[in-house]
Amino acid sequence: MLRRSLFVCAVFLGVAILVAAGALFAFLPLCSESVIQEAVSPDGRYRAQVSEGGCGVTTGVTTYITVERSFNTLLAKEADVLIAEGDRVSLDARIRWTGPRRLVISWNGSEQVFLYESKALGVSVDYADR
């Protein structure tokens, strides 16, 4: 009888530990994304944004650059213009508007570029290595 009670207590304790660990991991963000830079076009109709995300030291840093039209309305539309991944280091991407519909992106290069657009939502995109 005592062995059975100890077994039930051990199983109950084990289940409680698993539930607590699962709840802890469910609320801890394993991946993160942060906005590095935002820039609004000279006419105020577009916004470009540089974001970086990663999932720890064993993965690369992914850089996303997006252009958004009419960002302050419900009809906002967004398009990716650059998606690249560096080997655990930032691409150090920078954006600047040279006209109402012309965006220049500069960065230090990348190991792998997944998306590289020259035009999006009516905005021309130029690239410059640093």
Helices and strands as residue ranges (DSSP letters): H 2-27, E 32-40, E 46-54, E 61-69, E 77-86, E 94-99, E 102-107, E 112-116, E 119-120, E 123-129
